[in-house]
């Protein structure tokens, strides 16, 4: 039986960008069972795609927080009224948010924002660029995620996993993306996950070639909104203003982006300005280089200690 720390509802609700057609998704954290903590079994997360539910195990959740993962940090910064369940242990995590914050947010929020930007650029490029340039866009998207992959899985050098464009033997393509891999004693599951993440980028781009224009426009607007929201939230974290998931001040602005009230040229101009602010905040941040691992470990021991009594 799992012991929940806290559960929050829909990402769009908690950041204030929900519309009438928004789905409800559930995100939460649970303390693992005694068997998972001390025995041979293990638990990282529970996922149900039908109900769009993800419940993280405490250790997995804290590890992601220590790496400044935007998706889990927004859970810590959720407004109390958007939490379905909150326990003393969950509140203890929320009360100690500052322990998790560090300059790692520069890379994590920057990379997530870059990924959103690449998706938007790739989608808009599909009708205007020849195949060779489209292939270059896909490569740029993958390369933009390499630092994130190196941090998430066992690190590797650029020479150990190298991607590039070369002449293709396929009749329908002049050039295509190739990969050279030269790894020794590398965890198989990490390599599988790296390949899966890269493959998802390629698949996402392929889907754009078979899309419903109205539906796709809604998705592109959502990407544009997420892109700017990530830069705004990341900038505030780097400025020492904490994690403010619900964007009350920018809510109407974000909704206007999501509803397509701005052209993509206008969005890209805004992105340039928000990126400038993000970079300025990164250069001047007083956040530590690393999170407070020792205090976080003591916090985990305290929470697990109560569970095991």
PASE-307971 format. One line per 3 residues: their letters; for each residue y, z, x of C-alpha. Coordinates in nm, 3 decimals, decimal comma. Each point is the difference from the previous one (the first is absolute). Last residue first. Example, Ala and Ser with C-alpha at 12.3 -4.5 7.8 and 13.67 -1.06 7.14 Angstrom:
BEGIN
SA	-0,106:0,714:1,367  -0,344:0,066:-0,137
***
This chain:
BEGIN
XXX	0,305:1,248:0,882  -0,053:-0,367:0,090  0,284:-0,141:-0,211
XXX	0,251:0,258:0,121  -0,087:-0,083:0,362  0,033:-0,372:-0,072
XXX	0,363:0,049:-0,102  0,087:0,229:0,292  -0,186:-0,219:0,250
XXX	0,188:-0,305:-0,130  0,336:0,176:0,040  -0,092:0,110:0,353
XXX	-0,083:-0,363:0,081  0,334:-0,110:-0,142  0,176:0,259:0,215
XXX	-0,176:-0,126:0,314  0,051:-0,368:-0,082  0,377:0,029:-0,048
XXX	0,066:-0,374:-0,042  0,068:-0,214:0,308  0,314:-0,149:0,152
XXX	0,209:0,265:-0,172  0,256:-0,100:-0,265  0,362:-0,003:0,119
XXX	0,048:-0,362:-0,102  0,272:-0,206:0,167  -0,186:-0,319:0,096
XXX	-0,222:0,011:-0,308  0,298:0,058:-0,231  0,174:-0,302:0,152
XXX	-0,318:-0,207:-0,041  -0,028:0,100:-0,366  0,368:-0,073:-0,064
XXX	-0,036:-0,348:0,153  -0,320:-0,056:-0,199  0,190:0,091:-0,317
XXX	0,269:-0,258:0,083  -0,248:-0,278:0,082  -0,200:0,086:-0,313
XXX	0,315:-0,041:-0,210  0,046:-0,352:0,138  -0,368:-0,071:-0,071
XXX	0,042:0,119:-0,360  0,305:-0,222:-0,053  -0,196:-0,300:0,129
XXX	-0,285:0,105:-0,229  0,234:-0,017:-0,298  0,086:0,330:-0,168
XXX	-0,058:0,085:-0,367  -0,375:-0,046:0,045  -0,119:0,292:-0,215
XXX	-0,130:0,183:0,308  0,333:-0,039:0,175  0,184:0,134:-0,306
XXX	-0,247:0,289:-0,015  0,078:0,088:0,361  0,374:0,005:-0,073
XXX	-0,050:0,206:-0,315  -0,202:0,261:0,193  0,219:0,015:0,311
XXX	0,149:0,347:-0,058  -0,309:0,136:-0,174  -0,242:-0,119:0,269
XXX	-0,295:0,229:-0,068  -0,190:0,023:0,329  0,259:0,197:0,194
XXX	-0,172:0,097:0,322  0,229:0,198:0,230  0,369:-0,053:0,077
XXX	-0,046:0,011:0,377  0,161:-0,338:0,068  -0,342:-0,141:0,090
XXX	-0,134:0,103:-0,342  0,304:-0,151:-0,171  -0,047:-0,332:0,182
XXX	-0,369:-0,011:-0,096  0,083:0,046:-0,368  0,264:-0,277:0,006
XXX	-0,217:-0,238:0,206  -0,304:0,060:-0,220  0,206:-0,052:-0,317
XXX	0,135:-0,329:0,140  -0,348:-0,141:0,055  -0,142:0,148:-0,319
XXX	0,266:-0,181:-0,206  -0,063:-0,333:0,172  -0,377:0,037:-0,043
XXX	0,052:0,077:-0,371  0,220:-0,308:-0,036  -0,275:-0,204:0,161
XXX	-0,257:0,140:-0,242  0,216:-0,080:-0,302  0,059:-0,353:0,129
XXX	-0,375:-0,038:0,043  -0,066:0,077:-0,364  0,252:-0,260:-0,110
XXX	-0,125:-0,259:0,249  -0,372:0,060:-0,066  -0,156:-0,008:0,338
XXX	-0,250:-0,215:0,179  0,172:-0,052:0,337  0,119:0,361:0,006
XXX	-0,362:0,111:-0,009  -0,049:-0,160:0,342  0,276:0,220:0,143
XXX	-0,164:0,315:-0,129  -0,334:-0,120:0,138  0,145:-0,050:0,350
XXX	0,164:0,345:-0,008  -0,323:0,152:-0,132  -0,193:-0,160:0,285
XXX	0,216:0,180:0,255  -0,062:0,337:-0,168  -0,374:-0,074:-0,029
XXX	-0,022:-0,103:0,366  0,165:0,326:0,104  -0,231:0,193:-0,234
XXX	-0,312:-0,163:0,145  0,124:0,069:0,354  0,053:0,367:-0,089
XXX	-0,348:0,013:-0,152  -0,156:-0,146:0,316  0,162:0,257:0,229
XXX	0,087:-0,171:0,332  -0,223:0,045:0,303  0,137:-0,320:0,153
XXX	0,241:-0,242:-0,162  0,094:-0,359:0,088  0,104:-0,175:-0,321
XXX	0,175:-0,337:-0,009  0,138:-0,107:-0,339  0,101:-0,342:-0,130
XXX	0,261:-0,099:-0,258  0,015:-0,364:-0,109  0,138:-0,339:0,102
XXX	-0,022:-0,356:-0,129  -0,181:0,102:-0,318  -0,184:-0,196:-0,273
XXX	-0,249:-0,157:0,240  -0,100:0,332:0,154  -0,035:-0,002:0,379
XXX	0,329:0,188:0,031  0,246:-0,008:0,287  0,127:0,342:0,104
XXX	0,183:0,300:-0,144  -0,034:0,346:0,152  -0,158:0,340:-0,049
XXX	-0,111:0,231:0,281  -0,213:0,311:-0,031  -0,095:0,143:0,340
XXX	0,295:-0,170:0,173  0,252:0,161:-0,235  -0,149:0,340:0,081
XXX	-0,208:0,220:-0,229  0,048:0,335:-0,173  -0,274:0,159:-0,207
XXX	0,113:-0,041:-0,361  0,320:0,089:-0,187  0,233:-0,012:0,300
XXX	-0,118:-0,335:0,135  -0,013:-0,143:-0,353  0,364:0,102:-0,066
XXX	0,105:-0,157:0,330  -0,183:-0,319:-0,099  0,154:-0,032:-0,347
XXX	0,281:-0,239:0,093  -0,254:-0,209:0,188  -0,184:-0,055:-0,329
XXX	0,313:-0,106:-0,186  0,112:-0,222:0,288  -0,339:-0,172:-0,003
XXX	0,030:-0,066:-0,374  0,348:-0,144:0,049  -0,126:-0,222:0,284
XXX	-0,269:-0,137:-0,231  0,271:-0,086:-0,251  0,185:-0,182:0,276
XXX	-0,303:-0,213:0,080  -0,070:-0,067:-0,368  0,346:-0,147:-0,065
XXX	0,272:0,230:-0,138  0,189:0,001:-0,329  -0,257:0,085:-0,265
XXX	-0,168:0,286:0,186  0,315:0,139:0,159  0,105:0,222:-0,290
XXX	-0,335:0,175:-0,001  -0,007:0,035:0,378  0,351:0,143:0,007
XXX	-0,081:0,259:-0,267  -0,326:0,100:0,162  0,172:0,015:0,339
XXX	0,273:0,226:-0,139  -0,257:0,236:-0,153  -0,185:0,019:0,333
XXX	0,329:0,061:0,182  0,075:0,290:-0,235  -0,340:0,153:0,071
XXX	0,056:-0,052:0,372  0,344:0,164:-0,002  -0,123:0,289:-0,212
XXX	-0,289:0,067:0,238  0,175:-0,084:0,326  0,316:0,203:-0,049
XXX	-0,190:0,267:-0,196  -0,182:0,088:0,323  0,330:0,152:0,102
XXX	-0,118:0,320:-0,166  -0,055:0,165:-0,336  -0,320:0,192:-0,071
XXX	0,126:0,353:0,060  0,305:-0,076:-0,218  -0,218:-0,020:-0,311
XXX	-0,091:0,369:0,021  0,087:0,106:-0,354  -0,192:-0,299:-0,136
XXX	-0,315:0,104:0,184  0,030:0,358:-0,125  0,061:-0,135:-0,350
XXX	-0,337:-0,173:0,016  -0,166:0,318:0,116  0,163:0,200:-0,279
XXX	-0,123:-0,261:-0,246  0,172:-0,298:-0,162  -0,145:-0,217:-0,276
XXX	0,161:-0,279:-0,204  0,287:-0,043:0,244  0,294:-0,217:-0,110
XXX	0,203:0,300:-0,117  -0,020:0,149:0,350  0,175:-0,305:0,155
XXX	-0,213:-0,183:0,256  0,087:0,036:0,369  -0,350:0,097:0,110
XXX	-0,142:-0,299:-0,189  0,263:-0,225:0,161  -0,137:0,109:0,338
XXX	-0,340:-0,136:-0,103  0,108:-0,359:-0,060  0,251:0,000:0,287
XXX	-0,260:0,089:0,268  0,192:0,220:0,244  -0,296:0,027:0,242
XXX	-0,014:0,376:-0,055  -0,001:-0,070:-0,374  -0,304:-0,227:0,039
XXX	-0,186:0,272:0,188  0,104:0,254:-0,263  -0,144:-0,214:-0,279
XXX	-0,326:-0,065:0,185  -0,043:0,374:0,064  0,088:0,094:-0,358
XXX	-0,236:-0,252:-0,161  0,194:-0,271:-0,175  -0,021:-0,080:-0,372
XXX	0,071:-0,363:-0,092  0,010:-0,119:-0,361  0,081:-0,349:-0,124
XXX	-0,193:0,061:-0,326  -0,239:-0,290:0,056  0,049:0,020:0,377
XXX	-0,157:0,344:0,026  0,039:0,146:0,347  -0,113:0,331:0,146
XXX	0,108:0,085:0,352  -0,110:0,129:0,338  -0,310:0,207:-0,072
XXX	-0,269:0,107:0,245  -0,354:0,132:-0,019  -0,174:0,178:0,286
XXX	0,131:0,347:-0,073  0,310:0,206:0,074  0,291:-0,173:-0,172
XXX	-0,192:-0,251:-0,211  -0,258:0,258:-0,106  0,274:0,251:-0,076
XXX	0,154:-0,259:-0,233  0,312:-0,195:0,096  0,345:0,117:-0,101
XXX	0,150:-0,265:-0,223  0,305:-0,223:0,015  0,133:-0,230:-0,269
XXX	0,110:-0,341:-0,115  -0,032:-0,132:-0,355  0,123:-0,338:-0,120
XXX	0,170:-0,086:-0,326  0,077:-0,369:-0,039  0,355:-0,126:-0,041
XXX	0,062:-0,244:-0,289  0,288:0,196:-0,154  0,169:0,044:0,338
XXX	-0,049:0,258:0,275  0,242:0,014:0,292  0,078:0,372:0,005
XXX	-0,179:0,090:0,323  -0,249:0,226:-0,175  -0,041:-0,233:-0,297
XXX	-0,065:-0,310:0,211  -0,258:0,182:0,212  -0,183:0,107:-0,315
XXX	-0,108:0,362:-0,035  -0,043:0,293:0,236  -0,295:0,229:0,069
XXX	0,014:0,325:0,193  -0,213:0,226:0,217  -0,315:-0,074:-0,195
XXX	-0,317:0,199:0,056  -0,298:-0,230:-0,010  -0,335:0,102:-0,145
***
